[in-house]
Amino acid sequence: MSSNLKPMSDIPVLFNFSSSQFANTLSGNAATSSYWTSSYITGTNREQYFVVSHILISAENTTLYSASILDLNHPENYHSCIASSNESVMHDGSILKATFDGNGFESLTEDNVSQMRTFSNCDGVKFNMTYNATSMALVDGGTGLFTFGNGESYEWGFPSCYTEGTVTASGKEVVIDPKNSFTWYDRQWNDGLPSNGNWTWFELHILESKSKLSIWAIDDEEPHQRYRFATIRTEDGSQNVVPVTFTPDYTRHWYSNASDTLYALDWTVAIGSFATLRISSITKDQEITGPAGATGGYEGFVTLNGDFNGESVDGFGLVEIAYV
């Protein structure tokens, strides 16, 4: 299945979705360029999985690929991997292709957004997934631009892409049931980063609503900054940017020896007048790690409950936690 969708062409964002697949920043001074997916997979075996895939390219063309698979029916079955390259992984040409060592992202259509593929060949983390732009875009900050540490970040995503392919779990290849699976594709590029701080990012899916939420809590010490905001894409495609109150709860926590980091496992997030949500990681260890203690941050499957638009709701999503 392919799509000729032109996502939200009536929204006056600062960039073209297709051309931004190759963007560094509008100023041309990239700190990082990121291609990222989280996939909520139901297999034809009726088992469910949570899959993360990420390529992060620095201004010096050093590249980090990270991926993970969590068996949602057996959350003790979690596998992650990291691979790195000191050479450019972007292939020449007008079609997006960023790959190395059998891992990566590529477009399958000339417009670079209608149909894409991500794949991993890491030991214990293998998948081959195709996802289509069958979802209206969520544009972070309403225009796709916000302050990020000592610079700026550009970000947009397709929160609910039609997904098909295969995932290998417990040594067995599982065929994806596309009617009961979807992918959030996130495209981000920065000309700055928090220089001495951290961020927590949530992508949330409300079961009783077609609204999609992207929530940022960004802390930086040099310069000292605290940013808390949410972008809510409603069912009609409206982009609502609202302030957030963010409270991590360390009553449940997990300590990582690999990164020497203590992670909270629960959070209370108040999102303007829209919502107050309690968000919880379903299992402790969801930090992506690799050889020699390399880490790619915490990329955890979460559940949620609370109040959204005056209604009691439940849902699920992802929390990303990174320290720099």
Beta strands, then each sheet from edge to edge (+ up, - down):
strand 1: 32-42
strand 2: 48-58
strand 3: 63-71
strand 4: 78-85
strand 5: 97-100
strand 6: 103-107
strand 7: 115-122
strand 8: 125-132
strand 9: 138-139
strand 10: 145-148
strand 11: 151-169
strand 12: 172-175
strand 13: 182-190
strand 14: 197-206
strand 15: 212-221
strand 16: 224-233
strand 17: 239-256
strand 18: 261-271
strand 19: 275-281
strand 20: 287-289
strand 21: 295-308
strand 22: 311-323
sheet 1: 4+ 3- 2+ 1- 13+ 11- 8+ 7- 6+ 5-
sheet 2: 4+ 3- 2+ 1- 13+ 11- 9+
sheet 3: 4+ 3- 2+ 1- 13+ 11- 10+
sheet 4: 4+ 3- 2+ 1- 13+ 11- 12+
sheet 5: 20+ 21- 19+ 18- 17+ 16- 15+ 14- 22+
end
